[in-house]
């Protein structure tokens, strides 16, 4: 799924959500880096031109740059985005998917759904 040089960026203003997703990904051998705002993540991208996660797990509702704003900027880099939210608004879902989100998950979601979304976003299951 993810090779040793790749990682997943988790962007959510709820620290406990970041920790939980990071722990889940780690349990599957996937390295994750966490950011507590869209602005923090975008600043990292701007500061380090070579910084490229394999995919981004992105909350919709955050202070500062919200998830859809961050998604628009990340889409230009060709990095797959998985959108997560506790507030399932059909117009937000449609906007995220129309902008190219690989998946749209409503919190709380189970680990199997998260793993499947990451697997699909990164390019499908590993060869047998």
Buried (B, 14 or more C-beta within 10 A) or exposed (E): BBEEEBBBBBBBBBEEBBBBBBEBBEEEEBBBBBBBBBBBBBEBBEEEEEBBBBBBBBBBBBEEBBBBBBBBBBBEEEBBBBBBBEEEEEEBBEBBEEBEBBBBBEBEEEBEEBBBBBBBBBEEEEEE
